[in-house]
Amino acid sequence: MSDHLIAEANRHAAALPGDLSTVKSSVLAEDIIKALSDIAWYVRECETLRTENATLREILKRLGYDETGRVLFQK
C-alpha cells in the first residue's frame, strides 16, 4: 500500500469526531461513506499505476533494456 494511500486513510480517520456519542448517526455514516469512496478511488488509482508500470517494464524488456537503462541483450 502506498504511503499516499495510508496518509489519505489516516486523514479521513482523524477527521471523524473523537466522541461518536455526540454525533448523529446519519452524519457519521455520510462521513464514513465519503471516506470509503475516496479511499476506494486511491486504491483503483494504485492498481492502474501498477498495471501501467508492468506494461512499461515489459516494453523496456522487449526493447532489450532494464528499468535502469542497462542493455539486457544485443540485437
Wavefront OBJ file of the C-alpha trace (Angstrom):
o trace
v 0.000 0.000 0.000
v 1.408 3.390 -0.916
v 2.337 5.999 1.662
v -0.130 8.350 -0.009
v -2.983 5.875 0.426
v -2.096 5.355 4.088
v -1.938 9.126 4.620
v -5.351 9.543 2.991
v -6.887 6.862 5.220
v -5.328 8.481 8.299
v -6.597 11.919 7.240
v -10.145 10.601 6.979
v -9.877 8.781 10.297
v -8.567 11.921 12.004
v -11.461 13.958 10.591
v -14.016 11.759 12.346
v -15.224 13.131 15.683
v -13.469 11.764 18.753
v -16.672 11.307 20.748
v -19.041 9.412 18.499
v -21.856 9.542 21.059
v -22.417 13.240 20.266
v -22.720 12.767 16.505
v -25.910 11.964 14.639
v -25.543 8.537 13.088
v -26.607 9.818 9.658
v -23.854 12.462 9.694
v -21.277 9.915 10.792
v -22.472 7.476 8.125
v -22.121 10.183 5.444
v -18.569 10.943 6.600
v -17.610 7.271 6.577
v -19.191 6.680 3.149
v -17.245 9.666 1.757
v -14.020 8.337 3.291
v -14.632 4.872 1.836
v -15.329 6.360 -1.576
v -12.149 8.452 -1.505
v -10.010 5.543 -0.349
v -11.538 3.235 -2.981
v -10.563 5.803 -5.634
v -6.959 5.814 -4.388
v -6.866 2.006 -4.411
v -8.118 1.932 -8.021
v -5.542 4.562 -8.930
v -2.776 2.434 -7.370
v -3.980 -0.619 -9.308
v -3.959 1.392 -12.545
v -0.440 2.640 -11.868
v 0.751 -0.900 -11.101
v -0.673 -2.096 -14.424
v 0.916 0.786 -16.330
v 4.226 0.160 -14.559
v 4.176 -3.520 -15.512
v 3.319 -2.664 -19.128
v 6.167 -0.172 -19.404
v 8.623 -2.626 -17.820
v 7.565 -5.275 -20.336
v 8.055 -2.872 -23.250
v 11.526 -1.968 -21.966
v 12.355 -5.656 -21.598
v 11.232 -6.354 -25.175
v 13.430 -3.488 -26.331
v 16.342 -5.096 -24.516
v 16.680 -2.762 -21.516
v 16.020 -2.927 -17.805
v 14.454 -0.037 -15.859
v 17.891 1.485 -15.182
v 18.627 1.693 -18.911
v 21.113 -1.162 -18.832
v 21.197 -3.232 -22.018
v 19.930 -6.752 -21.380
v 20.856 -8.173 -24.768
v 22.260 -7.014 -28.077
v 20.018 -7.149 -31.133
l 1 2 3 4 5 6 7 8 9 10 11 12 13 14 15 16 17 18 19 20 21 22 23 24 25 26 27 28 29 30 31 32 33 34 35 36 37 38 39 40 41 42 43 44 45 46 47 48 49 50 51 52 53 54 55 56 57 58 59 60 61 62 63 64 65 66 67 68 69 70 71 72 73 74 75
